């Protein structure tokens, strides 16, 4: 009879299509206070890997990103990723100011811990605009670096100076800017966002995600509304330092998974095929060190 070898993780082919930023959540399992408002009622339900597979047609691999500042959620996400072939990496959460090395080791030793690719904190919610540049936070970021992980940066434009200072202080830690730093797309403004983005991009250890723009634009967005921000990112970072993420299911507040990814594709049409390939998958595969399972790496016949 044919015997299937158990799934093993292999480096992801950089030519594959990657959704570099999405979430899952179970409101039935833990409180998500951010979903309590009327503006998020449309996504106030559980989102599972079955929902992800249904939405992410044509995607070869994904990066699952933390939602809550909750170590148990990150542990759960690692186990979810281990059981779901589509998820090639997890960006988890640890408290950067309270023994982060200990908690990173706890994540690494949990089921699926080999899929831990990065760490993120909800910096945008911190009242101190200089939070990322604090000495205790920098020490925590050094622990992320020492663990061989990357750091996802969730900030708004007024927090760019601290993010730039942190990237400069830790040149051997890769920083991944989520959602292009949340530019004011709905207002149609570029400044001061563009100047702050350019300063951050001058740090060679920073890359960025073309993600989350549709929710900044509002429900009635068109791809043309996003173009100035994508073009600014292309100018400041270049294709080899950009990646595409859906920000699903949050994106559902402004558009379907398919529409968001189709818009991203359309905004990259003028690039060369290698440049498009980098943004659509190659950058994410390289930066996160993504690995994907081989469904069947061999079989033997036994009688």
PERAMO-V489104 format. One record per residue. N is the residue number from 1. RES is the residue in one letter. PHI is phi in degrees with one decimal (* if undefined). OMEGA is omega in degrees with one decimal (NA if undefined). D_FIRST is the distance of its C-alpha to the first C-alpha in Angstrom with 1 decimal. Layout:
N & RES & PHI & OMEGA & D_FIRST
N & RES & PHI & OMEGA & D_FIRST
This chain:
1 & X & * & 179.9 & 0.0
2 & X & -85.1 & 180.0 & 3.8
3 & X & -114.7 & 179.7 & 6.4
4 & X & -85.6 & 176.3 & 9.9
5 & X & -73.0 & 179.9 & 12.9
6 & X & -55.9 & -178.5 & 15.7
7 & X & -58.3 & 178.4 & 18.5
8 & X & -130.5 & -178.0 & 21.2
9 & X & -87.9 & 177.9 & 24.6
10 & X & -125.5 & 177.6 & 26.0
11 & X & -55.1 & -179.2 & 29.5
12 & X & -73.3 & 174.8 & 30.2
13 & X & -58.1 & -177.1 & 31.1
14 & X & -63.6 & 177.0 & 34.9
15 & X & -83.5 & -178.3 & 34.7
16 & X & -79.5 & 179.4 & 32.9
17 & X & -87.3 & -176.4 & 34.8
18 & X & -123.8 & 165.6 & 35.6
19 & X & -92.0 & -170.3 & 37.5
20 & X & -84.4 & -178.4 & 39.3
21 & X & -161.6 & 171.5 & 40.8
22 & X & -148.6 & -178.3 & 39.8
23 & X & -128.1 & 164.7 & 39.9
24 & X & -137.6 & 170.8 & 38.4
25 & X & -158.9 & 177.8 & 40.3
26 & X & -126.8 & 177.7 & 40.4
27 & X & -64.6 & 178.2 & 43.9
28 & X & -75.6 & -176.1 & 42.7
29 & X & -104.7 & -179.6 & 41.8
30 & X & -151.8 & -175.6 & 44.8
31 & X & -70.4 & 172.6 & 48.1
32 & X & -121.1 & -175.0 & 48.5
33 & X & -60.9 & -177.6 & 52.2
34 & X & -67.4 & 178.7 & 52.2
35 & X & -93.6 & -173.9 & 50.8
36 & X & -77.2 & -175.0 & 53.8
37 & X & -77.0 & 178.5 & 56.1
38 & X & -61.8 & -175.5 & 56.6
39 & X & -72.6 & 178.9 & 55.5
40 & X & -114.4 & -176.6 & 51.9
41 & X & -58.3 & -175.5 & 51.6
42 & X & -66.6 & -179.3 & 49.3
43 & X & -117.1 & -178.7 & 46.5
44 & X & -86.4 & 176.2 & 47.2
45 & X & -160.3 & 177.2 & 43.8
46 & X & -71.5 & 171.4 & 40.4
47 & X & -126.2 & -171.7 & 38.3
48 & X & -115.9 & 177.3 & 34.6
49 & X & -64.4 & 176.0 & 31.6
50 & X & -64.8 & 175.9 & 31.0
51 & X & -64.8 & 179.4 & 34.5
52 & X & -61.6 & -179.0 & 33.9
53 & X & -61.6 & 179.0 & 30.9
54 & X & -67.4 & -176.6 & 32.9
55 & X & -81.9 & -166.0 & 35.9
56 & X & -90.9 & 176.9 & 34.5
57 & X & -62.1 & 178.7 & 33.2
58 & X & 84.6 & 178.9 & 33.0
59 & X & -96.0 & -178.0 & 32.9
60 & X & -88.5 & -176.9 & 30.3
61 & X & -159.4 & -179.2 & 31.2
62 & X & -135.3 & 172.0 & 33.9
63 & X & -117.3 & 179.7 & 36.2
64 & X & -89.2 & -173.0 & 36.8
65 & X & -112.9 & 179.8 & 40.4
66 & X & -54.5 & 177.5 & 42.1
67 & X & -114.6 & -175.3 & 44.5
68 & X & -109.3 & 171.7 & 46.3
69 & X & -78.1 & -168.4 & 47.9
70 & X & -147.4 & -178.3 & 45.6
71 & X & -62.1 & -179.8 & 43.4
72 & X & -64.6 & 175.7 & 41.3
73 & X & -61.5 & -179.6 & 40.5
74 & X & -63.8 & 176.4 & 39.3
75 & X & -62.7 & 178.0 & 37.0
76 & X & -63.3 & -179.6 & 35.6
77 & X & -62.9 & 178.5 & 35.2
78 & X & -64.2 & 177.1 & 33.2
79 & X & -64.5 & 177.3 & 30.7
80 & X & -62.0 & -179.5 & 30.6
81 & X & -64.2 & 179.8 & 30.0
82 & X & -62.3 & -177.9 & 27.1
83 & X & -93.1 & -175.4 & 25.4
84 & X & -118.3 & -176.4 & 26.4
85 & X & -59.7 & -177.7 & 25.0
86 & X & -69.5 & -176.8 & 28.2
87 & X & -86.1 & -174.8 & 30.5
88 & X & -101.9 & 179.8 & 30.7
89 & X & -164.6 & -179.4 & 33.7
90 & X & -129.0 & 169.2 & 36.1
91 & X & -103.2 & -175.4 & 39.9
92 & X & -100.9 & -179.6 & 41.0
93 & X & -127.0 & 164.6 & 44.4
94 & X & -139.4 & 175.2 & 46.3
95 & X & -78.3 & -176.4 & 50.0
96 & X & -66.5 & -175.7 & 51.4
97 & X & -102.6 & -177.5 & 54.5
98 & X & -142.3 & 175.4 & 53.0
99 & X & 51.0 & -178.6 & 50.8
100 & X & -62.9 & 179.6 & 48.3
101 & X & -61.1 & 177.4 & 46.6
102 & X & -61.8 & -176.8 & 45.8
103 & X & -72.8 & 174.5 & 44.3
104 & X & -62.5 & 177.7 & 42.3
105 & X & -64.7 & 177.3 & 40.8
106 & X & -63.9 & 177.2 & 40.1
107 & X & -65.3 & -177.8 & 38.2
108 & X & -63.2 & -176.9 & 36.4
109 & X & -88.5 & 179.7 & 35.2
110 & X & -80.2 & 174.5 & 34.0
111 & X & -54.9 & -176.2 & 30.5
112 & X & 83.8 & -176.0 & 30.0
113 & X & -59.6 & 178.4 & 33.1
114 & X & -68.8 & 179.8 & 31.7
115 & X & -92.8 & 176.2 & 32.2
116 & X & -66.7 & -175.8 & 35.9
117 & X & -112.7 & -176.5 & 37.7
118 & X & -163.6 & 179.8 & 41.2
119 & X & -129.2 & 176.3 & 43.9
120 & X & -142.4 & 172.5 & 46.3
121 & X & -130.1 & -178.7 & 49.4
122 & X & -80.5 & -175.2 & 51.3
123 & X & -62.1 & -179.3 & 54.3
124 & X & -57.4 & -179.1 & 55.8
125 & X & -88.2 & -179.8 & 56.7
126 & X & -76.0 & -179.0 & 58.6
127 & X & -68.4 & 179.9 & 62.3
128 & X & -83.8 & -179.0 & 63.1
129 & X & -65.6 & 179.7 & 62.7
130 & X & -101.0 & -174.3 & 62.6
131 & X & -54.6 & -176.6 & 59.8
132 & X & -65.8 & -178.2 & 57.4
133 & X & -96.4 & 177.5 & 60.1
134 & X & -66.1 & -176.8 & 60.9
135 & X & -62.7 & -178.7 & 60.6
136 & X & -68.8 & 177.7 & 58.3
137 & X & -71.5 & 177.3 & 56.0
138 & X & -61.1 & 176.5 & 56.0
139 & X & -64.1 & 176.5 & 55.1
140 & X & -65.9 & 177.0 & 52.1
141 & X & -63.9 & 176.1 & 51.1
142 & X & -63.5 & 176.4 & 51.3
143 & X & -67.2 & 175.1 & 48.7
144 & X & -62.5 & 176.7 & 46.4
145 & X & -59.7 & -176.5 & 47.1
146 & X & -65.4 & 177.7 & 46.5
147 & X & -83.9 & 179.4 & 43.1
148 & X & 75.5 & -179.9 & 42.1
149 & X & -103.5 & 172.9 & 42.0
150 & X & -104.7 & -179.5 & 43.9
151 & X & -122.0 & 175.5 & 46.5
152 & X & -81.0 & -176.1 & 46.6
153 & X & -105.1 & 176.7 & 50.2
154 & X & -106.5 & -177.5 & 51.2
155 & X & -135.6 & 171.0 & 54.9
156 & X & -107.7 & -172.5 & 57.6
157 & X & -53.5 & -178.6 & 60.1
158 & X & -69.6 & 178.2 & 62.7
159 & X & -100.1 & 179.3 & 60.3
160 & X & -56.6 & -178.3 & 59.6
161 & X & -58.2 & 179.0 & 62.2
162 & X & -68.9 & 177.4 & 60.5
163 & X & -64.1 & 178.2 & 57.1
164 & X & -64.8 & 179.0 & 58.6
165 & X & -63.1 & 179.1 & 60.2
166 & X & -65.7 & 179.2 & 57.0
167 & X & -63.5 & 179.4 & 55.1
168 & X & -71.7 & -178.5 & 58.0
169 & X & -72.9 & -177.4 & 58.1
170 & X & -127.2 & -173.1 & 54.4
171 & X & -67.3 & 179.6 & 53.8
172 & X & -101.8 & 170.7 & 50.5
173 & X & -110.5 & 177.0 & 48.9
174 & X & -83.5 & 176.3 & 47.5
175 & X & -103.5 & 178.7 & 48.9
176 & X & -116.1 & -178.0 & 47.3
177 & X & -78.7 & 179.0 & 49.9
178 & X & -78.0 & 169.6 & 48.5
179 & X & 56.8 & -178.4 & 49.8
180 & X & 53.1 & 179.1 & 52.3
181 & X & 75.3 & 174.6 & 54.4
182 & X & 54.9 & 178.1 & 55.0
183 & X & -68.4 & -178.6 & 57.7
184 & X & -80.1 & -174.3 & 60.2
185 & X & -64.5 & -177.6 & 58.7
186 & X & -60.6 & 179.2 & 60.3
187 & X & -82.5 & -179.5 & 63.7
188 & X & 70.0 & -177.4 & 63.0
189 & X & -100.8 & 175.3 & 64.3
190 & X & -102.4 & -177.6 & 63.1
191 & X & -103.5 & 5.6 & 65.4
192 & X & -85.9 & -177.7 & 65.4
193 & X & -55.0 & -173.4 & 61.6
194 & X & -63.5 & 179.3 & 61.4
195 & X & -66.5 & 177.7 & 63.6
196 & X & -65.3 & 178.4 & 61.7
197 & X & -64.5 & 180.0 & 58.4
198 & X & -62.1 & 178.3 & 59.8
199 & X & -64.4 & 178.6 & 61.0
200 & X & -66.4 & -178.6 & 57.5
201 & X & -67.7 & 177.4 & 55.9
202 & X & -69.0 & 174.0 & 58.2
203 & X & -83.2 & -171.3 & 56.2
204 & X & -66.6 & -179.7 & 53.4
205 & X & -92.7 & 179.0 & 51.0
206 & X & -113.7 & 171.0 & 50.9
207 & X & -123.2 & -173.1 & 48.6
208 & X & -144.0 & 179.4 & 48.6
209 & X & -108.9 & 167.5 & 46.7
210 & X & -81.9 & -174.5 & 47.6
211 & X & -151.7 & 172.9 & 46.9
212 & X & 70.7 & -174.9 & 48.8
213 & X & -71.9 & -175.1 & 51.6
214 & X & -68.8 & 178.3 & 51.3
215 & X & -73.3 & 172.9 & 52.2
216 & X & -74.2 & -178.5 & 55.1
217 & X & -83.5 & -177.3 & 56.2
218 & X & 98.8 & -170.2 & 56.1
219 & X & -67.4 & -172.2 & 54.9
220 & X & -100.6 & -176.2 & 56.8
221 & X & -69.4 & 170.4 & 55.5
222 & X & -126.2 & 179.4 & 55.0
223 & X & -52.3 & 179.9 & 53.2
224 & X & -61.7 & 178.9 & 56.7
225 & X & -67.3 & -177.8 & 57.5
226 & X & -86.8 & -170.4 & 54.8
227 & X & -55.6 & -178.0 & 55.6
228 & X & -59.0 & -177.8 & 58.4
229 & X & -78.4 & 176.2 & 56.3
230 & X & -66.6 & 179.6 & 53.3
231 & X & -64.1 & 176.3 & 55.7
232 & X & -63.2 & 178.9 & 57.4
233 & X & -64.8 & 178.4 & 54.1
234 & X & -63.0 & 179.6 & 53.2
235 & X & -67.7 & -173.8 & 56.6
236 & X & -84.4 & -176.6 & 56.5
237 & X & -102.1 & -173.5 & 52.9
238 & X & 82.4 & -174.5 & 51.5
239 & X & -59.7 & -176.9 & 48.0
240 & X & -74.4 & 178.2 & 46.4
241 & X & -123.0 & 178.1 & 47.6
242 & X & -128.4 & 176.4 & 46.7
243 & X & -143.6 & -178.0 & 43.6
244 & X & -103.1 & 173.5 & 43.0
245 & X & -136.1 & -177.6 & 42.2
246 & X & -80.0 & -168.3 & 42.3
247 & X & 57.3 & 174.1 & 43.7
248 & X & -73.0 & 2.3 & 41.8
249 & X & -87.5 & 179.1 & 42.5
250 & X & -57.4 & -178.5 & 46.1
251 & X & -59.8 & -177.7 & 46.4
252 & X & -64.0 & 174.3 & 46.1
253 & X & -67.8 & -177.5 & 49.7
254 & X & -127.9 & -178.6 & 50.7
255 & X & 174.8 & -178.8 & 47.9
256 & X & -70.7 & 175.6 & 44.3
257 & X & -54.1 & -176.6 & 41.5
258 & X & -62.0 & -177.9 & 41.3
259 & X & -66.1 & 179.5 & 45.1
260 & X & -62.9 & -178.2 & 45.3
261 & X & -71.9 & 175.6 & 42.7
262 & X & -64.6 & 177.4 & 44.1
263 & X & -63.3 & 177.8 & 47.5
264 & X & -60.7 & 178.6 & 46.3
265 & X & -59.2 & -178.5 & 44.8
266 & X & -63.5 & -179.5 & 48.1
267 & X & -74.6 & 179.1 & 50.2
268 & X & -104.6 & -172.4 & 48.3
269 & X & -59.3 & -176.4 & 48.6
270 & X & -80.9 & -179.2 & 51.5
271 & X & -83.4 & 176.2 & 49.5
272 & X & -71.5 & 177.9 & 47.8
273 & X & -55.0 & 177.7 & 44.0
274 & X & -64.3 & 178.1 & 43.4
275 & X & -66.1 & 177.1 & 45.7
276 & X & -62.1 & -179.4 & 43.9
277 & X & -62.8 & 178.6 & 40.5
278 & X & -62.9 & -175.9 & 41.9
279 & X & -70.7 & -176.4 & 43.2
280 & X & -79.1 & 179.6 & 40.2
281 & X & -172.2 & -172.3 & 37.7
282 & X & -63.0 & -179.9 & 38.6
283 & X & -62.5 & -179.6 & 41.3
284 & X & -62.8 & -179.8 & 39.2
285 & X & -60.3 & -178.4 & 36.2
286 & X & -72.4 & -173.4 & 38.6
287 & X & -66.3 & -177.7 & 40.9
288 & X & -88.9 & -177.6 & 38.4
289 & X & 60.6 & -171.2 & 35.8
290 & X & -67.4 & 177.3 & 33.2
291 & X & -129.3 & -177.4 & 29.5
292 & X & -130.2 & -177.2 & 26.7
293 & X & -79.3 & 170.5 & 23.0
294 & X & -88.8 & -174.7 & 20.3
295 & X & -59.5 & 178.4 & 17.9
296 & X & -150.7 & -174.7 & 14.9
297 & X & -95.6 & 177.7 & 16.0
298 & X & 160.8 & 176.8 & 13.0
299 & X & -151.2 & 176.7 & 9.3
300 & X & -127.8 & 178.1 & 7.7
301 & X & -101.2 & 177.3 & 5.2
302 & X & -121.9 & 178.5 & 5.0
303 & X & -114.5 & NA & 6.2
